[in-house]
Amino acid sequence: MENYIIALDGPAGSGKSTIAKVIAKNFGLTYLDTGAMYRMVALYMLQNNINFFDENAVESVLDNITVDIIDEKFILNNEDVSIEIRTPEVTKIVSAVSAIKAVRIKLVDLQRYISKGKKVILDGRDIGTVVFPNADLKVFLIASAEERAKRRVKDYLSRGIIEEFETVLKDILERDNTDSTRKESPLKKAEDAVEVDTSFMNIEESIKAISDLIQNKIGV
């Protein structure tokens, strides 16, 4: 195929970003971390003391925000914020920010523009249902909340951030609820998506499972 879209959806901590990065490298694809794009908008709200529960306040500053991904670095208004967007503070508010219709319209348009005419893998929560409902392959990753919390605690530790397991688990459960019940583009499995449960898989096994799906479906 000259160009195609692979949609990798799933809840927080299911391994989407880690898997998508490796898949992109192995198959020579463009990788678009859509979650990071929403994190950059959320970070802007924090940095500028914008009330992210006030949709009008958020919408009023969207034209002041530019986001870009260059060489796996996340650029907010020409500044590399790759570390800042992964903090617990941003994680706690990103669901609220990403639920705002104007934010989703801005970033979905950008995601489609970046992906046009390319071989792309995108991970998020609404890639296969909203952003690219006609994606060539749709995968829905799941894992138990407890397993996802363990992974997130480990990820934080690798970056020198200490968070209690119970706190992270509570945040993940709350985010699951927010993401799946929000009005705009809720987290849900597309009808034609293949569900993959990574609860009992290590990263290598998860990558192999997705790679096999790509080879079988797209033939690359």
GIQUIMO-V791736 format. One record per backbone hydrogen bond with DSSP energy under -1.0 kcal/mol. CO is the residue of the C=O (numbers start at 0). NH is the residue of the N-H. If there is no record, write none. Layout:
# GIQUIMO-V791736
CO;NH + CO;NH
This chain:
# GIQUIMO-V791736
3;119 + 4;135 + 4;136 + 5;121 + 6;138 + 7;123 + 8;140 + 10;13 + 14;18 + 15;19 + 16;20 + 17;21 + 18;22 + 19;23 + 20;24 + 21;25 + 22;26 + 23;28 + 29;120 + 31;33 + 31;122 + 32;36 + 33;37 + 34;38 + 35;39 + 36;40 + 37;41 + 38;42 + 39;43 + 40;44 + 41;45 + 42;46 + 43;47 + 44;49 + 45;48 + 49;51 + 50;53 + 53;57 + 54;58 + 55;59 + 57;60 + 60;63 + 61;64 + 65;76 + 67;74 + 69;72 + 72;69 + 73;80 + 74;67 + 75;78 + 78;75 + 80;84 + 82;85 + 83;86 + 86;90 + 87;91 + 89;93 + 92;96 + 93;97 + 96;99 + 99;103 + 100;104 + 101;105 + 102;106 + 103;107 + 104;108 + 105;109 + 106;110 + 107;111 + 108;112 + 109;113 + 110;114 + 114;117 + 118;29 + 119;5 + 120;31 + 121;7 + 122;33 + 123;9 + 125;129 + 125;130 + 126;131 + 131;134 + 136;6 + 137;193 + 138;8 + 139;195 + 141;197 + 143;147 + 144;148 + 145;149 + 146;150 + 147;151 + 148;152 + 149;153 + 150;154 + 151;155 + 152;156 + 153;157 + 155;158 + 155;160 + 156;159 + 163;167 + 164;168 + 165;169 + 166;170 + 167;171 + 168;172 + 169;173 + 170;174 + 171;175 + 172;176 + 173;177 + 174;178 + 175;179 + 176;180 + 177;181 + 178;186 + 189;192 + 193;139 + 195;141 + 197;200 + 201;205 + 202;206 + 203;207 + 204;208 + 205;209 + 206;210 + 207;211 + 208;212 + 209;213 + 210;214 + 211;215 + 212;216 + 213;217 + 213;218
